[in-house]
Amino acid sequence: MFQKKVLAVAVAGALGAGAAGIVSAQTTYGGVTISGRLYPEFAVQKTTGATAAGASSSTLGRAPTGVDLRSRNSVDASNSRIRFSGREKLGSGLTALWRIETTVALDNPEVDGSPYANRDSYVGLRGSFGTVRLGNLTTVFKDLGDPLGILGVSSGNFVALSNITSSRVSFSRNSAGSFHLRKSNSVRYDTPRFSGLQLSVAYSPDEVKDGSLDADLWSMGAEYKRGPWEFGLAHEIHNDYFAGSNGLNTNGGAARALANARDGSDGVHSKDTGTRATVVYRVGGTALQANYGVVEFDESGAPAGKFENYDNKRWSVTWQQKWKGTPWRTTLAYGNSSAGSCSIAGGVACTTKGLDGNMIVLATDYSFSKRTALFAAYARINNGEAALYRNLQNASSSSLAPGADIVPWAAGIRHNF
């Protein structure tokens, strides 16, 4: 009875007060485990080199303004989170699994308070057949794409390579075209691991089916682990998401006029796809990772003069080193996204000049224990003259100008509990 009362107080306090400082170590009460990660940081960011107003731009690009963002300071909590999870053995080889995970806005809870279960949260069953989960789930594509990360602080942080390798279309200042997703209303199946190989598939249905649209998502992949090697291959399909036209619709001017209707009223449908291969090699204190992917945004049935297709290639490499005999660890990473190619229905000319971008990350941490460490990180996104790749923190994405290079750095403390 006492354990149940303690658990009730812990859960109520965490969910009702933002969970900051509730627990200091992973703790289990009556089969319920409380864990998480906190990593507040002091950050500085600015942009430089925005493309001058009136300069030439890609057909799909927003008109350049030449306006850069002034240097600004902030205290951020990245994707700090608290998790409640558990499992129950049901007999006959079956186990019930559950998790409720929520973002913790340490930096500004009164403004940034997050809804409960906004991170991976689910109920599922595991058995000899594999694992089935239903809830709010990370897609297979995201899961397999960056297993190494950046020293445990990459999720939702400005250092994440996903800012350029799997998120957004380069000509949009909104989130259109992201293949770095956590999807609500999802069901996911993972096979048992056979000789190092595991297959996964996830589906998120269109629960509204407005008009003729069927905006669902499929994500699938395979992971193979053997010795120091890990291999991942993933493919994701977004039907009727209209990432191309949604991105253009935020651009204004001539580019906005290229956008198709996104309600299916004119018979236009979209199919956005991403395919990515990942390789990781670990030996001693060294870990190396490489990613290569292709994304395509396709809209079929478009009338003459409207957006039809955009595709490009993206790749990254990451080196992580734990220095033997010391508490220090470092990471150096580089990501690149090509300008790609595009087409407009009716044979209208389309150029992607300036839609390329690249990103470099340098980070280090000093561990006091297995749970607590200080870290520092620097990242730079170099946008092509028409590109809008971004990793902004505490700045409106609508304020980013085409061609602006983003230069943030931060120092903070990370604690796992």
N, C-alpha and C positions, 0 to 999 in steps of 0.2 A: 504493500500500500504506500509506504514511504517513497519508494522509487517512482511510483506512478505520479505522486504529488510533485516530486522534484521535476519530472519530465514535463508535467503540465505547466509548471511555472516557467521552465526554460523555453518551451515552445511559445507560450503566450508572450513572454518578454521579448523573444526574438522577433516574432511576427508583429507585435504591437509597437515595438520601439526601434525597429530598424536593425536589430540584431547586433549592433556594434558593442563589442566588449562583453558579450554574454558568456562566452566560453573561452578557455585558453588552451585546450587540448582536445583532440578527438575523443569523444565520450559516448558511451553506450549505456542506455537505461532501458531495461526490459525489452531488449531486442531492437531499440531505436538508436541509431548512431547519429550524432551531431558532429558535423565537420564543415570545413570551408576554407576560404583563402581571403586574406585582406592585404591589399597593397596600395595604400595611399602614396602619393608622390607630389613633389613640388615641381611644376613644369613651366617652361618658357617656350614660346613659339612666335613665329612671324613668317611672312611670305616675302619673296623677292623676285624680281625679274618678270613681272606680269607683262604679257604681250601688249604692246602699245595700241591704243585705240586707232581704228582704221586700217590696221595691218591685215594682210590676207589671212584667211582661215580655212579650215576644212569645210566642205559643204554641210556637214552635220554639226559643226561647232557653233558655240555661242559667240556673239560679237565681242571682241576683246575690248577691255576698258583701260588697261595699263595701271589699275589701282591695286596696290599691295596692302596687306594687313600690317598694322604697326605691331611691334613687339608687345607681348602681353604675358603676365604671370598668372598662374592658377594653381590651386590645390585640387587634385583629381583623385578619384578612387578606382579608376579603370573599371574592371568588372569584378570587383570584390563581391563575394557571395557567401551565403550560409546554406547548408544542406542538411536535410533530415532524411534518413534512408533506413531501410530495413529489409529483412527477408524472413520467410517462414517455410520450413520444410513441411510438405503436405503428404509425404509418403509416395510410394510407387515411383520414386525418382523425380518427383515434381517439387519445384521451389517457387514460391510467390515472391516477387520483387517489387519494391516501390521506392520512389524518391520524390521529394519536394525541395526544389532549389530556387533561391530568390536572390536577386541582386541586392547588395547592401551599399547604400549611398552614404558612405562615411563622410564625404567632403561637404555635402549639403542636403541632409535628409529632408528638411522642410520643403525644399523645392524639387529635389530629384527622387523623392520616395517612390519606390517601384512596386508594381502590383505583385502579389504573391505568386509563386510558381512561374515566374517569367523566364527562368532558365530551364534546363532539362528536368522535367517532372513527369512521372509516369507510374503506371502499374503494369506488371507483366508476369509471365510464367516462363520458367526455364526447365527443360527436361532433356531427355535423350534426343529429341527432335530439334533442339536448339533453343532460342529465346525469342519470345514475342512480347513487344511492349506497345502500349497505347498512351498517347498524351502529347506533351509539348516536347519535341525531340530534335536534336541536332541531325542534319541530313547526313547520309553516308558520304556524300561528296566532301563535306566539310570535315568529317571525322578522319578521313583517310588522307587529307591533303597536306597537313602540316603537323605531323606527330611530334616533331622536335620543339617547335615554338621558339620563343626567345626568353630563356631563363625563367620560365614559369610566369611571365608577366604579359604575354602577348595578347591574350584574349581581350578584345575590346580596347586595346591600348594603341597608341600611335606607332609603336614599333612593329605591329603585326604585318607580315608580308601580304596577308590577304587584302590589305588596302590597295594593292596593285595587281595581285595575281588572280584574285577570284571575286573581287567586289566591284560592282557598278560598271557601267559603260563609260568610256573615257570622255565622252562629250556631254555628260550629264552631271549636274550638281546635286541631284537627288540620289536615292538608293536604287534606282532602276538598274536591273541587270545583275544584281548580286547573286553569286553562287556560293556565298559564305553565310548559310542560313540555319536558323533554328525555326522549325515549322510547328505551329499549333495544329491540333486536329490531325495528328499523324499516327500511323501504325508502322511498326518496323519489325522485320524478321532477320535474325542472324543465325546461320547454321552453326552446329558444333564445329570446332576446329579439327580438321582432318589432316594429319601430317603437316601441320603448320599453315594450312589453307582454311580461310573462312570466307563465306559469301554472305552478302547483306543486301537487303532491298527495303526501301521505305516508300510510303505512299501518303500523300496529303490530298484529300478530295476537295472539290469545289462544293461547298455546302449550300451555296446560293443558286448557282447555275442561272445567272441573270440573262434573260433572252436566249440567244443562240450560243453563248459562251460556255466553256467548260474549263475553268481555270484551275487545273489540278497540277500536281507535282509528283514526279517519279525520281527516285535517287537510288542508285545501285552500285555495287562495287565488290572487289575481291581484295583480300589482304593475305599475304604469305610471309611467314616468319621462319627463318632457319639460321641458327647460329647468330652471327653478328649482323645478318642482313634482314631488312624489312622491305617488302614491295607492296605497293598499293595501286590499284587501277579503279577509277570511279567515273561514272557517267550520270548526268542529271538532265531531266527534261522539264521545262516549264511551259505548259500549254496555256495559251491566251493570257499571258502575263504582259504582253506588249511592252517589253523593256525598251525596245528601240524607239517606238513612238512616245512612250511615257517620258523618256529622256529628252527627246526633241521638244516635247510640249512645254518643258521648263526653260527652253532656250530663248524663246522670243524671236522676232524678226523672221528672216527667210528660213532659218532652220525649223522654227516652230510650224511653219506652213507645210512642211514635209510630213508631219505626223498624220497617221491614219486615225480614224475614229476608233475608239477602244471599247465600244459597247456591242460590237458585232452587227450593228444596224446596216452597215454597207457590205456585209458578207466577208470582211477581212478577219483572218485568224492569225495567231502568232504561235511560233514554236521556238523557244530559246533553249539552247543546249550547251552543256559544258562537259568536256572530257579531260581527265588529268591522270598522269602517271607520277608516282612518287617512289623514290628509293632512299633508304636510310642505311648507313653503315656505322656500327658502333664497335670500338675496340679500346680497352683501357678507359682512359678519361677523355677520349676523342669521339665525337659524333659528327658525321657528315650527312647532309640531306640535299637531294635535288628533286625539283618538280618541273614538269613540262605539261602544258595544257593548251587547249583550243576552245574558244567560246564562239558561239554564233547566235545572232538575233535575226530571226527570219519571220516575215509577215507575208502570208500568201493571199492572193486575191486583191492586192493593192491596185487602185486606179492609177493611171498615168500621172507622173509628177509627185507621187507619194513614196515614202520610205518602203524599201523592199528587203534589204539585207545588210548586215554588218557582221564581220568576223575578224578575229585577231588571235595571235599566239602570245602566250605568257609563260615565263619560266623563272625559276629562282634557285639559288644555292645557299646553303647555310653551313657554317663551321662552328661547332661548340667545343670548348676545351676546358676540362677540369684539371687544374694544375696540381700535379702530384705533390703531396706533403704540405699543401697550403689550403686555406679556406676560399681561395679565389677561383672564379670561373669566368670565362669570356665567350662572347659570341660575335661573329661577323657574318652578315647576310646581305645578299643582293637579289633584287627582283626586277624583272623587265617585262614590259608590255609593248607589243609592236603597234604601229599605226594601223595595220590591218587593211581591209578592203571593204568597199560598200557598193550598193547598187540602188537605183531609184527606178520604179516601174516606168515603162514606156521608153527606156533607153536614155533617159536624161543623165547627163554627166554627173559623176559623184567622185569626190576626192577625199582622202583621209589624211592629207598632209597635216602634220603637226599633232596627230592624235596619239603619239607614242609617249611613253613615260618610263622612268626607272626609279628605284628606291634603294638606298643603302642604309644599313642598321649596324651600329656598334654598341654593345652592351656588356656590362660586367656586374658581378655580384660578389659579396663577401658574406659567408655563412657563419653565424655565431653558433648555430645548432642545426639539426635536421629540419627545424620548423621556421627559424627566423634568420633573415638575411637583409643586408642593405644592398641597394642596387642603384646603378646609374645607367642611363641610356641616351643615345643620340640617333636620330633618324632624319633622312632628307629624301623628299620626293621631288624629283626633277621632271616637271611636266613639259611635254612638247608645246609648241606655240599655241595649239588649239586645245590641249588636253586639260582635264579637270579631275585627275586622280587626287584623292585627298586623305589625310589622316588628322584633320583638325580636331582640337579639343576646345570646348568652351568658346566656339566661334560658329556663327551661322554658316552652313554650307553655301547658302545663297550669296554670301559675301565673297566667295572665292572667285577670282578672275581667271580666265583662260591663260595658260602658260605660266601661272604663278608657281614658283618652287616653294615648298613648305619645309621649314627648318625648325623642328622642335627638339628639346632635350629635357631630361628630367632626372631627379634623384628621389629615392623613396625607401620605404621599408616594407618587406613582405613577411607575412606570418601565415603559416598553414596550421590549422587546428583540426 
